[in-house]
């Protein structure tokens, strides 16, 4: 099992170009240890006879057919907008110079 210690945290921090104080290092050690414990717990599950899946919905295609259909016109799209001009939605300015 991998030992989570200050040396490993320092190595990971260096690779990620991050800096941590002592309290953050202690928290990271606890978090990483919890993650490894969870992975070990998952590895103990008996998966004999379980077929691997590409993704969880492999058995069922829940996607709609990709067929062209009527799209809303510009006027229909803008009809419910609280603020608009001829072509665009108007929104409050959020970036200040």
C-alpha positions as protocol buffer text, in pm:
chain_id: "A"
residue {
  index: 1
  type: UNK
  ca { x: 0 y: 0 z: 0 }
}
residue {
  index: 2
  type: UNK
  ca { x: 123 y: 350 z: -79 }
}
residue {
  index: 3
  type: UNK
  ca { x: 241 y: 551 z: 219 }
}
residue {
  index: 4
  type: UNK
  ca { x: 95 y: 902 z: 222 }
}
residue {
  index: 5
  type: UNK
  ca { x: 357 y: 1121 z: 386 }
}
residue {
  index: 6
  type: UNK
  ca { x: 499 y: 1473 z: 360 }
}
residue {
  index: 7
  type: UNK
  ca { x: 748 y: 1362 z: 93 }
}
residue {
  index: 8
  type: UNK
  ca { x: 467 y: 1239 z: -134 }
}
residue {
  index: 9
  type: UNK
  ca { x: 263 y: 1555 z: -75 }
}
residue {
  index: 10
  type: UNK
  ca { x: 569 y: 1769 z: -155 }
}
residue {
  index: 11
  type: UNK
  ca { x: 634 y: 1570 z: -473 }
}
residue {
  index: 12
  type: UNK
  ca { x: 271 y: 1601 z: -588 }
}
residue {
  index: 13
  type: UNK
  ca { x: 267 y: 1971 z: -502 }
}
residue {
  index: 14
  type: UNK
  ca { x: 584 y: 2024 z: -703 }
}
residue {
  index: 15
  type: UNK
  ca { x: 442 y: 1837 z: -1004 }
}
residue {
  index: 16
  type: UNK
  ca { x: 120 y: 2039 z: -984 }
}
residue {
  index: 17
  type: UNK
  ca { x: 311 y: 2364 z: -921 }
}
residue {
  index: 18
  type: UNK
  ca { x: 118 y: 2420 z: -597 }
}
residue {
  index: 19
  type: UNK
  ca { x: 220 y: 2527 z: -248 }
}
residue {
  index: 20
  type: UNK
  ca { x: 61 y: 2408 z: 74 }
}
residue {
  index: 21
  type: UNK
  ca { x: 107 y: 2511 z: 434 }
}
residue {
  index: 22
  type: UNK
  ca { x: 134 y: 2248 z: 708 }
}
residue {
  index: 23
  type: UNK
  ca { x: -239 y: 2243 z: 784 }
}
residue {
  index: 24
  type: UNK
  ca { x: -323 y: 2197 z: 416 }
}
residue {
  index: 25
  type: UNK
  ca { x: -66 y: 1918 z: 387 }
}
residue {
  index: 26
  type: UNK
  ca { x: -225 y: 1736 z: 682 }
}
residue {
  index: 27
  type: UNK
  ca { x: -569 y: 1772 z: 524 }
}
residue {
  index: 28
  type: UNK
  ca { x: -437 y: 1647 z: 189 }
}
residue {
  index: 29
  type: UNK
  ca { x: -275 y: 1347 z: 353 }
}
residue {
  index: 30
  type: UNK
  ca { x: -608 y: 1258 z: 517 }
}
residue {
  index: 31
  type: UNK
  ca { x: -800 y: 1309 z: 193 }
}
residue {
  index: 32
  type: UNK
  ca { x: -558 y: 1101 z: -15 }
}
residue {
  index: 33
  type: UNK
  ca { x: -560 y: 824 z: 244 }
}
residue {
  index: 34
  type: UNK
  ca { x: -942 y: 822 z: 240 }
}
residue {
  index: 35
  type: UNK
  ca { x: -938 y: 798 z: -140 }
}
residue {
  index: 36
  type: UNK
  ca { x: -695 y: 507 z: -135 }
}
residue {
  index: 37
  type: UNK
  ca { x: -902 y: 331 z: 131 }
}
residue {
  index: 38
  type: UNK
  ca { x: -1211 y: 369 z: -88 }
}
residue {
  index: 39
  type: UNK
  ca { x: -1028 y: 231 z: -392 }
}
residue {
  index: 40
  type: UNK
  ca { x: -909 y: -65 z: -188 }
}
residue {
  index: 41
  type: UNK
  ca { x: -1266 y: -124 z: -71 }
}
residue {
  index: 42
  type: UNK
  ca { x: -1392 y: -117 z: -432 }
}
residue {
  index: 43
  type: UNK
  ca { x: -1117 y: -358 z: -537 }
}
residue {
  index: 44
  type: UNK
  ca { x: -1251 y: -612 z: -287 }
}
residue {
  index: 45
  type: UNK
  ca { x: -1587 y: -635 z: -469 }
}
residue {
  index: 46
  type: UNK
  ca { x: -1636 y: -966 z: -651 }
}
residue {
  index: 47
  type: UNK
  ca { x: -1681 y: -887 z: -1022 }
}
residue {
  index: 48
  type: UNK
  ca { x: -1657 y: -1245 z: -1146 }
}
residue {
  index: 49
  type: UNK
  ca { x: -1891 y: -1292 z: -1442 }
}
residue {
  index: 50
  type: UNK
  ca { x: -1965 y: -922 z: -1484 }
}
residue {
  index: 51
  type: UNK
  ca { x: -1916 y: -810 z: -1842 }
}
residue {
  index: 52
  type: UNK
  ca { x: -1723 y: -487 z: -1887 }
}
residue {
  index: 53
  type: UNK
  ca { x: -1918 y: -191 z: -2022 }
}
residue {
  index: 54
  type: UNK
  ca { x: -1790 y: 94 z: -2237 }
}
residue {
  index: 55
  type: UNK
  ca { x: -2025 y: 322 z: -2045 }
}
residue {
  index: 56
  type: UNK
  ca { x: -2311 y: 274 z: -1805 }
}
residue {
  index: 57
  type: UNK
  ca { x: -2582 y: 305 z: -2073 }
}
residue {
  index: 58
  type: UNK
  ca { x: -2423 y: 62 z: -2317 }
}
residue {
  index: 59
  type: UNK
  ca { x: -2722 y: -173 z: -2312 }
}
residue {
  index: 60
  type: UNK
  ca { x: -2979 y: 94 z: -2383 }
}
residue {
  index: 61
  type: UNK
  ca { x: -2966 y: 371 z: -2640 }
}
residue {
  index: 62
  type: UNK
  ca { x: -3139 y: 661 z: -2469 }
}
residue {
  index: 63
  type: UNK
  ca { x: -3045 y: 907 z: -2739 }
}
residue {
  index: 64
  type: UNK
  ca { x: -3288 y: 1046 z: -2990 }
}
residue {
  index: 65
  type: UNK
  ca { x: -3236 y: 1002 z: -3360 }
}
residue {
  index: 66
  type: UNK
  ca { x: -3037 y: 1284 z: -3512 }
}
residue {
  index: 67
  type: UNK
  ca { x: -3285 y: 1405 z: -3770 }
}
residue {
  index: 68
  type: UNK
  ca { x: -3336 y: 1760 z: -3895 }
}
residue {
  index: 69
  type: UNK
  ca { x: -3645 y: 1929 z: -3761 }
}
residue {
  index: 70
  type: UNK
  ca { x: -3802 y: 2271 z: -3739 }
}
residue {
  index: 71
  type: UNK
  ca { x: -3596 y: 2521 z: -3544 }
}
residue {
  index: 72
  type: UNK
  ca { x: -3741 y: 2829 z: -3385 }
}
residue {
  index: 73
  type: UNK
  ca { x: -3715 y: 3148 z: -3581 }
}
residue {
  index: 74
  type: UNK
  ca { x: -3526 y: 3445 z: -3441 }
}
residue {
  index: 75
  type: UNK
  ca { x: -3854 y: 3614 z: -3354 }
}
residue {
  index: 76
  type: UNK
  ca { x: -3981 y: 3304 z: -3170 }
}
residue {
  index: 77
  type: UNK
  ca { x: -3657 y: 3271 z: -2979 }
}
residue {
  index: 78
  type: UNK
  ca { x: -3656 y: 3635 z: -2870 }
}
residue {
  index: 79
  type: UNK
  ca { x: -4029 y: 3648 z: -2795 }
}
residue {
  index: 80
  type: UNK
  ca { x: -3995 y: 3560 z: -2425 }
}
residue {
  index: 81
  type: UNK
  ca { x: -3680 y: 3760 z: -2356 }
}
residue {
  index: 82
  type: UNK
  ca { x: -3728 y: 4031 z: -2091 }
}
residue {
  index: 83
  type: UNK
  ca { x: -3488 y: 4263 z: -2275 }
}
residue {
  index: 84
  type: UNK
  ca { x: -3396 y: 4243 z: -2642 }
}
residue {
  index: 85
  type: UNK
  ca { x: -3334 y: 4441 z: -2956 }
}
residue {
  index: 86
  type: UNK
  ca { x: -3394 y: 4324 z: -3312 }
}
residue {
  index: 87
  type: UNK
  ca { x: -3128 y: 4054 z: -3312 }
}
residue {
  index: 88
  type: UNK
  ca { x: -2994 y: 3994 z: -2960 }
}
residue {
  index: 89
  type: UNK
  ca { x: -3078 y: 3928 z: -2598 }
}
residue {
  index: 90
  type: UNK
  ca { x: -2987 y: 4227 z: -2382 }
}
residue {
  index: 91
  type: UNK
  ca { x: -2821 y: 4148 z: -2050 }
}
residue {
  index: 92
  type: UNK
  ca { x: -2673 y: 4362 z: -1775 }
}
residue {
  index: 93
  type: UNK
  ca { x: -2307 y: 4450 z: -1810 }
}
residue {
  index: 94
  type: UNK
  ca { x: -2097 y: 4226 z: -1585 }
}
residue {
  index: 95
  type: UNK
  ca { x: -1742 y: 4317 z: -1687 }
}
residue {
  index: 96
  type: UNK
  ca { x: -1607 y: 4644 z: -1552 }
}
residue {
  index: 97
  type: UNK
  ca { x: -1307 y: 4823 z: -1694 }
}
